[in-house]
Amino acid sequence: PEIVKVNEKEVVYRVNNCLFFELALKHTEMVCEVMDAGVETGLTETMNPNWKIERLKCAGHGDDTCEFALRLK
């Protein structure tokens, strides 16, 4: 991932080379929603239960990249 922004309450990062891109183009909701949920669960269970992830951009939905914001609740 490419880190776009970091401060004590937020991390914004981009994924320009998603391993599931081709599959996501065919099954966008299934692939992207499952990946988002998996990342959020992994982060909250292993690092901090107060993190919330928000998808800002999604290549599967036609954006030029996937971009996410991790924010403290």
N, C-alpha and C positions, 0 to 999 in steps of 0.2 A: 504493500500500500504506500501511497504518497501522502505524507502529512501536509495538510493545507494550513491548519491553525491549531494552536495549543495554548490553553491557559488553565487556571486552576479549576474551572467549572465546565470546560468544553474541549473536545478534541474533534476536529474535522479532518476526515481522510478520504482519499480517492482510491478506487481500484480500477486500473486501466487494462488489466489483463485477466478478467474473470475466467476461471476454469470452466464455468458453466454457461458461457455466453451463447454459444450456438443452441444449446438446449433451452436456455431462457428465451430466445427469440421465438421458439415454437410453443413453449409452455410457461409464459412469463409469470403469471400469478402463482402457479405452483412452485416454480424454482425460486423466484425472488422472495416470495413471502416466507418460504421454508428457510432459506438462507438467512434472512433478516432475523427470524425468530431464533435460529440456532446461534447466531453471533450474540444476540442479546442475552440469551440464556447462559451461554458460556461465559460472557463477561460478568454478568451479575452473580453467577454461582462461584466463580473462581477469583474475582477481583474485588467487586464492590456491588452490593445489592441495590445501591442507589443510582446506578447508571441507567439511562434510558437512551435507546438508539433511535434516530430518525433518518430515514432515507431521504436525501435531498435531490439526488439524480439517480436515474436507473437506465443503463444501456439497454436492458431488456424492454424498457418502455419507450425507447427511441432517443434517449439522451446520448451525448458523446462519451460519457463515462458513468461510472457508479460513484456516488459520493454520499458519505454518511456523517452525521454529527452524533457524537456521544456526549450526553449532557448529564450532569448531576440533577437528580429530581429535587 
